[in-house]
Every structure is written in structure tokens, then in C-alpha cells.
Amino acid sequence: MAAANAAVEAVFSTYPGPVKAKLSALRRLIFDTADTTDGVGALEETLKWGQPSYLTTESKSGSTIRIDQVKAEAGRYAIYFHCQTDLVETFRELYPELRYSGNRAILLDAGAKLPEKALRHCVALALTYHARKRKAVNRRA
């Protein structure tokens, strides 16, 4: 995992216990997935809209991923994706059992087991989103 970002650490320190544990596991999953996905490279961890965010700054291969607690629903947290991509639409087709919020997030329950296999795949698709789109354009050219 990348070196800790002090601002991100400060946000993590504000989460309630069960949500913090799940978001920490999700954070590790994002870094682990980046490490094992070809073409992604190092991730930049920063804050966007006050939420821990993960960017493929080095490779520019993917779309930003954000994670946070769901403020309106105690005990819930989410992984957010850029709403102007087709990522969440793709995830819905692949994993209809997951709970979604519009075209921007997968909603998760702190009291439930993290759906690791599905989330790893979704994260890998997000981290390679731009690289896949570039390949598709090059194939058509």
C-alpha cells in the first residue's frame, strides 16, 4: 500500500468503528487490486469532496474511485465511481446482487461480509477504464 496521506488518515479517524474497519479493508482491496492489475501502476491517494479518493495519476489508466460512509444511513458505506462513465451500469449487469445508488455507487453494509471477489473485479474495471476505452478507439481507427 502507498505511503499514508495525512489528510486521508484524518478522515479515516472520524469514521465510527465498524464503518472504519470496512472502509480500511476496502482501501486495502483497492491498493491490492491496483498492484495486481496490469497497466495500472502506482495509485495516488488523496481527498476529493472530502472523501478518500484513488487516482491512476501515473498511468492515467483508470477512473477515480472514492470511498466514504453513507451519511444518511448509519452503518453503511460506499464505493463511488464517476457518474458519467458506464461503470456502474456494467457492474449492475455483472453483479445484480449488489446494492447500487444511481449510476455512481455500490452501497455496502458494515454488518455484512465484504463481497471481495465482486469488488475486486469492479475496482479493476474502474482502474483500467480509460486504458480500455483507448484500446477500443485504436481498434476502430
MDTraj code that builds the backbone (N, CA, C; nanometers):
import mdtraj as md
import numpy as np

residues = "MET ALA ALA ALA ASN ALA ALA VAL GLU ALA VAL PHE SER THR TYR PRO GLY PRO VAL LYS ALA LYS LEU SER ALA LEU ARG ARG LEU ILE PHE ASP THR ALA ASP THR THR ASP GLY VAL GLY ALA LEU GLU GLU THR LEU LYS TRP GLY GLN PRO SER TYR LEU THR THR GLU SER LYS SER GLY SER THR ILE ARG ILE ASP GLN VAL LYS ALA GLU ALA GLY ARG TYR ALA ILE TYR PHE HIS CYS GLN THR ASP LEU VAL GLU THR PHE ARG GLU LEU TYR PRO GLU LEU ARG TYR SER GLY ASN ARG ALA ILE LEU LEU ASP ALA GLY ALA LYS LEU PRO GLU LYS ALA LEU ARG HIS CYS VAL ALA LEU ALA LEU THR TYR HIS ALA ARG LYS ARG LYS ALA VAL ASN ARG ARG ALA".split()
xyz = np.array([
    [0.0849, -0.1181, 0.0000],
    [0.0000, 0.0000, 0.0000],
    [0.0891, 0.1239, 0.0000],
    [0.0443, 0.2284, -0.0621],
    [0.1195, 0.3537, -0.0722],
    [0.1372, 0.4171, 0.0654],
    [0.2323, 0.5090, 0.0719],
    [0.2536, 0.5828, 0.1964],
    [0.1252, 0.6561, 0.2343],
    [0.0997, 0.6603, 0.3626],
    [-0.0242, 0.7213, 0.4118],
    [-0.0276, 0.8711, 0.3824],
    [-0.1433, 0.9180, 0.3441],
    [-0.1688, 1.0597, 0.3216],
    [-0.2307, 1.1118, 0.4516],
    [-0.1688, 1.2118, 0.5137],
    [-0.2143, 1.2613, 0.6446],
    [-0.3590, 1.3098, 0.6412],
    [-0.3998, 1.3762, 0.5343],
    [-0.5378, 1.4258, 0.5245],
    [-0.6363, 1.3097, 0.5154],
    [-0.5988, 1.2054, 0.4417],
    [-0.6851, 1.0870, 0.4309],
    [-0.6919, 1.0165, 0.5661],
    [-0.5781, 1.0037, 0.6320],
    [-0.5755, 0.9411, 0.7653],
    [-0.6665, 1.0168, 0.8619],
    [-0.6667, 1.1492, 0.8528],
    [-0.7521, 1.2305, 0.9405],
    [-0.8995, 1.1999, 0.9155],
    [-0.9382, 1.1819, 0.7895],
    [-1.0777, 1.1477, 0.7577],
    [-1.1104, 1.0090, 0.8120],
    [-1.0200, 0.9125, 0.7928],
    [-1.0443, 0.7771, 0.8437],
    [-1.0634, 0.7776, 0.9952],
    [-0.9922, 0.8654, 1.0653],
    [-1.0027, 0.8696, 1.2119],
    [-1.1400, 0.9162, 1.2594],
    [-1.2190, 0.9778, 1.1708],
    [-1.3519, 1.0272, 1.2101],
    [-1.4626, 0.9234, 1.1927],
    [-1.4346, 0.8144, 1.1226],
    [-1.5389, 0.7146, 1.0975],
    [-1.5694, 0.6340, 1.2231],
    [-1.6974, 0.5964, 1.2421],
    [-1.7308, 0.5079, 1.3537],
    [-1.6661, 0.3704, 1.3330],
    [-1.6359, 0.3011, 1.4427],
    [-1.5623, 0.1746, 1.4421],
    [-1.5934, 0.0751, 1.3316],
    [-1.7176, 0.0228, 1.3240],
    [-1.7468, -0.0791, 1.2225],
    [-1.7299, -0.0275, 1.0791],
    [-1.7699, 0.0958, 1.0546],
    [-1.7564, 0.1542, 0.9207],
    [-1.6084, 0.1764, 0.8896],
    [-1.5332, 0.2231, 0.9879],
    [-1.3897, 0.2459, 0.9693],
    [-1.3188, 0.1155, 0.9325],
    [-1.3535, 0.0065, 1.0009],
    [-1.2910, -0.1233, 0.9723],
    [-1.3205, -0.1676, 0.8293],
    [-1.4443, -0.1512, 0.7857],
    [-1.4824, -0.1922, 0.6499],
    [-1.4187, -0.1016, 0.5451],
    [-1.4159, 0.0287, 0.5697],
    [-1.3522, 0.1199, 0.4747],
    [-1.2017, 0.0942, 0.4671],
    [-1.1403, 0.0588, 0.5791],
    [-0.9973, 0.0253, 0.5783],
    [-0.9723, -0.1000, 0.4948],
    [-1.0609, -0.1991, 0.5080],
    [-1.0491, -0.3211, 0.4272],
    [-1.0690, -0.2892, 0.2789],
    [-1.1634, -0.2021, 0.2495],
    [-1.1895, -0.1622, 0.1110],
    [-1.0694, -0.0856, 0.0533],
    [-1.0100, -0.0026, 0.1345],
    [-0.8904, 0.0725, 0.0944],
    [-0.7777, -0.0242, 0.0578],
    [-0.7547, -0.1258, 0.1433],
    [-0.6523, -0.2271, 0.1145],
    [-0.6846, -0.3013, -0.0152],
    [-0.8122, -0.3358, -0.0333],
    [-0.8554, -0.4062, -0.1538],
    [-0.8250, -0.3229, -0.2788],
    [-0.8485, -0.1927, -0.2727],
    [-0.8214, -0.1048, -0.3875],
    [-0.6722, -0.1056, -0.4202],
    [-0.5867, -0.0892, -0.3189],
    [-0.4422, -0.0899, -0.3425],
    [-0.3945, -0.2266, -0.3913],
    [-0.4451, -0.3343, -0.3306],
    [-0.4066, -0.4697, -0.3727],
    [-0.4474, -0.4955, -0.5170],
    [-0.5666, -0.4516, -0.5533],
    [-0.6148, -0.4709, -0.6900],
    [-0.5290, -0.3923, -0.7884],
    [-0.4928, -0.2708, -0.7524],
    [-0.4050, -0.1906, -0.8389],
    [-0.2710, -0.2608, -0.8584],
    [-0.2173, -0.3180, -0.7493],
    [-0.0876, -0.3864, -0.7560],
    [-0.0906, -0.5085, -0.8469],
    [-0.2052, -0.5736, -0.8572],
    [-0.2145, -0.6986, -0.9330],
    [-0.2830, -0.6828, -1.0688],
    [-0.3142, -0.5602, -1.1078],
    [-0.3801, -0.5360, -1.2361],
    [-0.2810, -0.4723, -1.3330],
    [-0.2559, -0.5405, -1.4432],
    [-0.1602, -0.4913, -1.5435],
    [-0.1964, -0.3518, -1.5930],
    [-0.0938, -0.2671, -1.6024],
    [-0.1099, -0.1357, -1.6622],
    [-0.1578, -0.0254, -1.5701],
    [-0.1865, -0.0588, -1.4442],
    [-0.2411, 0.0429, -1.3531],
    [-0.1307, 0.1275, -1.2906],
    [-0.0259, 0.0656, -1.2424],
    [0.0818, 0.1400, -1.1781],
    [0.0428, 0.1876, -1.0389],
    [0.1221, 0.2793, -0.9866],
    [0.1002, 0.3306, -0.8511],
    [-0.0265, 0.4157, -0.8457],
    [-0.0955, 0.4064, -0.7335],
    [-0.2139, 0.4895, -0.7112],
    [-0.1763, 0.6120, -0.6300],
    [-0.2461, 0.7199, -0.6547],
    [-0.2364, 0.8386, -0.5702],
    [-0.3579, 0.8381, -0.4789],
    [-0.3334, 0.8483, -0.3478],
    [-0.4424, 0.8572, -0.2509],
    [-0.4524, 1.0025, -0.2075],
    [-0.5713, 1.0590, -0.2187],
    [-0.5924, 1.1996, -0.1865],
    [-0.7366, 1.2171, -0.1400],
    [-0.7776, 1.3404, -0.1161],
    [-0.9176, 1.3692, -0.0845],
    [-0.9808, 1.4438, -0.2010],
    [-1.0992, 1.4019, -0.2385],
    [-1.1825, 1.4743, -0.3351],
    [-1.3203, 1.4838, -0.2720],
    [-1.3737, 1.6038, -0.2650],
    [-1.5018, 1.6280, -0.1993],
    [-1.5006, 1.5746, -0.0552],
    [-1.3832, 1.5812, 0.0080],
    [-1.3692, 1.5363, 0.1455],
    [-1.3693, 1.3856, 0.1621],
    [-1.3637, 1.3116, 0.0521],
    [-1.3681, 1.1651, 0.0567],
    [-1.2339, 1.1061, 0.0132],
    [-1.1893, 0.9978, 0.0797],
    [-1.0693, 0.9285, 0.0335],
    [-1.0880, 0.8871, -0.1130],
    [-0.9898, 0.9224, -0.1954],
    [-1.0003, 0.9020, -0.3397],
    [-0.8723, 0.8399, -0.3933],
    [-0.8884, 0.7596, -0.4978],
    [-0.7781, 0.6820, -0.5532],
    [-0.7705, 0.7084, -0.7029],
    [-0.6549, 0.7608, -0.7458],
    [-0.6359, 0.8041, -0.8840],
    [-0.5182, 0.7308, -0.9471],
    [-0.5292, 0.7030, -1.0747],
    [-0.4200, 0.6414, -1.1504],
    [-0.3383, 0.7529, -1.2165],
    [-0.2823, 0.8393, -1.1344],
    [-0.2112, 0.9580, -1.1818],
    [-0.0934, 0.9220, -1.2718],
    [-0.0215, 0.8182, -1.2348],
    [0.0986, 0.7779, -1.3089],
    [0.0634, 0.7225, -1.4474],
    [-0.0267, 0.6255, -1.4525],
    [-0.0586, 0.5581, -1.5794],
    [-0.1764, 0.6205, -1.6537],
    [-0.2588, 0.6934, -1.5811],
    [-0.3825, 0.7510, -1.6373],
    [-0.4725, 0.6423, -1.6978],
    [-0.4627, 0.5213, -1.6428],
    [-0.5361, 0.4067, -1.6967],
    [-0.6816, 0.4014, -1.6526],
    [-0.7140, 0.4692, -1.5425],
    [-0.8468, 0.4479, -1.4863],
    [-0.9213, 0.5723, -1.4453],
    [-1.0407, 0.5465, -1.3974],
    [-1.1313, 0.6496, -1.3483],
    [-1.1173, 0.6577, -1.1959],
    [-1.1326, 0.7757, -1.1408],
    [-1.1198, 0.7961, -0.9962],
    [-1.2205, 0.7114, -0.9198],
    [-1.1734, 0.6540, -0.8099],
    [-1.2574, 0.5781, -0.7172],
    [-1.2568, 0.6541, -0.5853],
    [-1.3740, 0.6713, -0.5252],
    [-1.3842, 0.7353, -0.3940],
    [-1.4547, 0.6387, -0.2992],
    [-1.4236, 0.6484, -0.1704],
    [-1.4921, 0.5677, -0.0691],
    [-1.5319, 0.6576, 0.0470],
    [-1.6427, 0.6234, 0.1122],
    [-1.6880, 0.7054, 0.2247],
    [-1.8034, 0.6345, 0.2939],
    [-1.8328, 0.6798, 0.4152],
    [-1.9545, 0.6338, 0.4808],
    [-2.0730, 0.7013, 0.4134],
    [-2.1888, 0.6367, 0.4218],
    [-2.3108, 0.6977, 0.3689],
    [-2.3706, 0.7755, 0.4850],
    [-2.3624, 0.9056, 0.4778],
    [-2.4003, 0.9901, 0.5919],
    [-2.5470, 0.9747, 0.6310],
    [-2.6348, 0.9539, 0.5343],
    [-2.7785, 0.9452, 0.5623],
    [-2.8209, 0.8086, 0.6162],
    [-2.7308, 0.7104, 0.6121],
    [-2.7656, 0.5754, 0.6560],
    [-2.6573, 0.5212, 0.7487],
    [-2.6836, 0.5204, 0.8772],
    [-2.5866, 0.4702, 0.9747],
    [-2.5498, 0.3254, 0.9414],
    [-2.4218, 0.2938, 0.9528],
    [-2.3763, 0.1574, 0.9286],
    [-2.3576, 0.1225, 0.7821],
    [-2.3706, 0.2205, 0.6960],
    [-2.3496, 0.1952, 0.5521],
    [-2.2285, 0.2747, 0.5037],
    [-2.1654, 0.2187, 0.4024],
    [-2.0538, 0.2862, 0.3372],
    [-2.0645, 0.2557, 0.1888],
    [-1.9856, 0.3264, 0.1086],
    [-1.9999, 0.3110, -0.0361],
    [-1.8666, 0.3278, -0.1062],
    [-1.8630, 0.2733, -0.2265],
    [-1.7525, 0.2961, -0.3188],
    [-1.8134, 0.3685, -0.4386],
    [-1.7584, 0.4863, -0.4665],
    [-1.8151, 0.5764, -0.5673],
    [-1.7298, 0.5771, -0.6940],
    [-1.7988, 0.5899, -0.8071],
    [-1.7345, 0.5942, -0.9379],
    [-1.7854, 0.7164, -1.0127],
    [-1.7117, 0.7599, -1.1135],
    [-1.7529, 0.8764, -1.1924],
    [-1.8873, 0.8461, -1.2576],
    [-1.9836, 0.9340, -1.2369],
    [-2.1212, 0.9093, -1.2823],
    [-2.1385, 0.9214, -1.4332],
    [-2.0411, 0.9778, -1.5028],
    [-2.0542, 0.9911, -1.6483],
    [-1.9831, 0.8785, -1.7237],
    [-1.9493, 0.7718, -1.6511],
    [-1.8960, 0.6514, -1.7151],
    [-2.0077, 0.5471, -1.7172],
    [-1.9823, 0.4361, -1.7837],
    [-2.0789, 0.3257, -1.7826],
    [-2.0396, 0.2191, -1.6807],
    [-1.9517, 0.2549, -1.5878],
    [-1.9011, 0.1563, -1.4927],
    [-2.0117, 0.0933, -1.4089],
    [-2.0929, 0.1735, -1.3421],
    [-2.1954, 0.1175, -1.2533],
    [-2.2986, 0.0385, -1.3339],
    [-2.3296, 0.0835, -1.4526],
    [-2.4202, 0.0081, -1.5407],
    [-2.3614, -0.1308, -1.5700],
    [-2.2317, -0.1359, -1.5973],
    [-2.1629, -0.2633, -1.6207],
    [-2.1668, -0.3495, -1.4953],
    [-2.1402, -0.2894, -1.3793],
    [-2.1411, -0.3644, -1.2532],
    [-2.2785, -0.4250, -1.2266],
    [-2.3843, -0.3495, -1.2541],
    [-2.5221, -0.3992, -1.2344],
    [-2.5476, -0.5256, -1.3159],
    [-2.4978, -0.5263, -1.4396],
    [-2.5151, -0.6438, -1.5256],
    [-2.4364, -0.7625, -1.4725],
    [-2.3148, -0.7371, -1.4259],
    [-2.2280, -0.8441, -1.3771],
    [-2.2663, -0.8932, -1.2377],
    [-2.3091, -0.8018, -1.1513],
    [-2.3347, -0.8334, -1.0101],
    [-2.4686, -0.7761, -0.9649],
    [-2.5801, -0.8331, -1.0119],
    [-2.7120, -0.7798, -0.9752],
    [-2.7429, -0.7935, -0.8260],
    [-2.6692, -0.8784, -0.7566],
    [-2.6925, -0.8984, -0.6138],
    [-2.6417, -0.7822, -0.5284],
    [-2.5562, -0.6974, -0.5833],
    [-2.5066, -0.5825, -0.5075],
    [-2.6112, -0.4720, -0.5063],
    [-2.5994, -0.3824, -0.4077],
    [-2.6918, -0.2688, -0.3972],
    [-2.6226, -0.1452, -0.4552],
    [-2.6956, -0.0699, -0.5355],
    [-2.6387, 0.0446, -0.6063],
    [-2.7127, 0.1728, -0.5719],
    [-2.6452, 0.2845, -0.5941],
    [-2.7069, 0.4164, -0.5836],
    [-2.6907, 0.4831, -0.7196],
    [-2.7996, 0.4884, -0.7945],
    [-2.7962, 0.5504, -0.9267],
    [-2.6869, 0.4933, -1.0139],
    [-2.6163, 0.5822, -1.0825],
    [-2.5074, 0.5395, -1.1702],
    [-2.3718, 0.5793, -1.1124],
    [-2.3665, 0.5898, -0.9759],
    [-2.2416, 0.6387, -0.9185],
    [-2.1830, 0.5586, -0.8040],
    [-2.2563, 0.4616, -0.7454],
    [-2.2001, 0.3970, -0.6270],
    [-2.2501, 0.2546, -0.6069],
    [-2.1664, 0.1770, -0.5387],
    [-2.2055, 0.0483, -0.4822],
    [-2.2193, 0.0734, -0.3329],
    [-2.3363, 0.0406, -0.2773],
    [-2.3629, 0.0611, -0.1350],
    [-2.3360, -0.0683, -0.0595],
    [-2.2740, -0.0545, 0.0571],
    [-2.2347, -0.1708, 0.1365],
    [-2.2774, -0.1514, 0.2813],
    [-2.2972, -0.2628, 0.3504],
    [-2.3421, -0.2620, 0.4894],
    [-2.2262, -0.3035, 0.5791],
    [-2.1962, -0.2224, 0.6797],
    [-2.0844, -0.2513, 0.7697],
    [-2.1049, -0.3807, 0.8477],
    [-2.2302, -0.4261, 0.8608],
    [-2.2582, -0.5501, 0.9322],
    [-2.2490, -0.6743, 0.8458],
    [-2.2233, -0.6572, 0.7172],
    [-2.2174, -0.7704, 0.6241],
    [-2.0734, -0.7945, 0.5783],
    [-2.0498, -0.9154, 0.5305],
    [-1.9186, -0.9518, 0.4771],
    [-1.8924, -0.8716, 0.3495],
    [-1.7706, -0.8263, 0.3341],
    [-1.7300, -0.7530, 0.2147],
    [-1.7337, -0.8486, 0.0947],
    [-1.8078, -0.8158, -0.0113],
    [-1.8130, -0.9033, -0.1296],
    [-1.6843, -0.8875, -0.2119],
    [-1.5762, -0.9468, -0.1594],
    [-1.4420, -0.9217, -0.2126],
    [-1.4253, -0.9529, -0.3602],
    [-1.4694, -1.0702, -0.4034],
    [-1.4467, -1.1102, -0.5427],
    [-1.5123, -1.0103, -0.6386],
    [-1.6375, -0.9768, -0.6128],
    [-1.7094, -0.8820, -0.6989],
    [-1.6430, -0.7445, -0.6944],
    [-1.6074, -0.6985, -0.5741],
    [-1.5475, -0.5652, -0.5625],
    [-1.4107, -0.5580, -0.6291],
    [-1.3316, -0.6643, -0.6182],
    [-1.2011, -0.6653, -0.6859],
    [-1.2194, -0.6481, -0.8368],
    [-1.3180, -0.7179, -0.8917],
    [-1.3435, -0.7080, -1.0353],
    [-1.3907, -0.5669, -1.0712],
    [-1.4833, -0.5127, -0.9941],
    [-1.5341, -0.3770, -1.0199],
    [-1.4221, -0.2737, -1.0100],
    [-1.3391, -0.2859, -0.9086],
    [-1.2269, -0.1926, -0.8904],
    [-1.1295, -0.2048, -1.0075],
    [-1.0987, -0.3275, -1.0495],
    [-1.0079, -0.3469, -1.1633],
    [-1.0657, -0.2831, -1.2896],
    [-1.1961, -0.2978, -1.3106],
    [-1.2595, -0.2355, -1.4277],
    [-1.2496, -0.0830, -1.4210],
    [-1.2672, -0.0264, -1.3020],
    [-1.2559, 0.1193, -1.2866],
    [-1.1116, 0.1661, -1.3066],
    [-1.0163, 0.0901, -1.2529],
    [-0.8751, 0.1295, -1.2622],
    [-0.8189, 0.1158, -1.4034],
    [-0.8899, 0.0462, -1.4910],
    [-0.8451, 0.0293, -1.6302],
    [-0.9441, 0.0915, -1.7290],
    [-1.0380, 0.1682, -1.6807],
    [-1.1457, 0.2233, -1.7640],
    [-1.0930, 0.3021, -1.8847],
    [-1.0047, 0.3972, -1.8616],
    [-0.9537, 0.4804, -1.9714],
    [-0.8644, 0.3998, -2.0657],
    [-0.7844, 0.3096, -2.0114],
    [-0.6977, 0.2262, -2.0958],
    [-0.7823, 0.1400, -2.1897],
    [-0.8912, 0.0834, -2.1393],
    [-0.9796, 0.0013, -2.2239],
    [-1.0469, 0.0866, -2.3306],
    [-1.0894, 0.2065, -2.2939],
    [-1.1542, 0.2958, -2.3915],
    [-1.0551, 0.3362, -2.5012],
    [-0.9299, 0.3627, -2.4615],
    [-0.8275, 0.3978, -2.5616],
    [-0.8041, 0.2813, -2.6575],
    [-0.7983, 0.1586, -2.6042],
    [-0.7797, 0.0404, -2.6890],
    [-0.8945, 0.0256, -2.7871],
    [-1.0162, 0.0473, -2.7409],
    [-1.1340, 0.0346, -2.8274],
    [-1.1293, 0.1373, -2.9403],
    [-1.0886, 0.2589, -2.9100],
    [-1.0789, 0.3642, -3.0116],
    [-0.9702, 0.3284, -3.1128],
    [-0.8567, 0.2795, -3.0638],
    [-0.7462, 0.2432, -3.1532],
    [-0.7838, 0.1271, -3.2448],
    [-0.8651, 0.0345, -3.1963],
    [-0.9082, -0.0786, -3.2789],
    [-0.9995, -0.0330, -3.3916],
    [-1.0796, 0.0693, -3.3646],
    [-1.1717, 0.1214, -3.4663],
    [-1.0996, 0.2061, -3.5704],
    [-0.9865, 0.2636, -3.5314],
    [-0.9139, 0.3558, -3.6218],
    [-0.8425, 0.2819, -3.7334],
])
top = md.Topology()
chain = top.add_chain()
for i, resn in enumerate(residues, 1):
    res = top.add_residue(resn, chain, resSeq=i)
    for name in ("N", "CA", "C"):
        top.add_atom(name, md.element.get_by_symbol(name[0]), res)
traj = md.Trajectory(xyz[None], top)
